[in-house]
Amino acid sequence: MLRHEFRPGRLVAGTFFVLAGVTFAGDAGGLWDTPWFAMIPIVVVGLALAAVTALLAGGIRRRRRGTDGGEGGTSGGGGASAGAEGRGGATATGAWRGPTG
């Protein structure tokens, strides 16, 4: 049984941060010479890929929740409120739902 929800965006971000750490550690240990600015593309590309992965996973998760019956509530799941709820914003009633909805 899963203890928490799988977040592939965090996995991608963590992988790139580990890559940046290994690159820095190899440079500090004298195994290779890495210029200081090499970390910037590694981190930026990692964060960009993590964002794309998280957006795709969130869209898939929302689509599956909508077809499986979802939460069972009648909070008007269409129109502008669905977009605000999907981004973790306020619902149509103005209540804060947090980042996971």
N, C-alpha and C positions, 0 to 999 in steps of 0.2 A: 504494500500500500504506500502511495506517495505521501510524504509528510508535508510537501509544499508544491505549489504549482511550478511547472517547468518553465523557465524563462530563457529562451535561446539567445536573446539579445545580450543578456548578462554573460552568458557563456562565451560569446564571440568577443565581447569587450575584455573579459578576463583573460582570454587566450592571447589577445594582442598586448595586454599589459604584462603578461608573463614573458612574451617575446621581447618586449622592451626591457624588462628586467634582466633577462638572460643576455641580451646584447650589451647592456651596461655592465653586468657582472663580468662578462668575457673581456671587455675593454679594461675594466679595473684590475682584473687578474693578469693582464698581460698576454692573453691568448691571441688577441687581435687588436687592431687599432680602429676605433669607431669615432668619426667626428661627432661633436656634440649635437649638431643639428640633425643627425640621422634619427633621433628619437621623435622629432616632430612629425614626420610623415607616418611613422609606425603608429603613433598614438592617434593622429587625426584619421588615418584610414581605418584603424580599428574602431574608433568611435562612430565613424560614418557607416561602416558595415553593421555595427551593433544596432544603430538606429534603424537602418533598413530592415534588419532581421526582426527587431522588436515590432516595427510597424506591420510587417507581413504576418508575424505570429499573432499580433493583436487582432488583425482583420480576420484571420482564420478562426481564432478563438471566438470572436463576436459572431461570425457567421454560423459556427457550429452551435453556439448557445441559442441563437435565434431559431434554428431548425429543430433543436431537441426540446423545445418548450421553455427553455431558459429558466428564469427565476419564478415564473408562475404569477408574477404581479401584473397589474393592469395600469401601469404608469405611463401609458401612451407611448409605445416604443417607436413611433414614426416621427417624421418631420425634423425640426431643428433640435429637439431634445435628444434624439439619438446621437447626433454629432457631438453635442456637448457631453453626453454621458460617456461616449467612447474616448474622449480625451481626458476624462477624470474631472470634468468641470461640474458646474451646478446642473441639476436636473430641471425639468419644466416647473417643478414646484419651488425651486430655489435652494433645495437641500444639498449640501456638499456630500458627495459619495466617495471621495478619495480616488487614488490613482487606479485601483482595481475595479472600480464600478460597483 
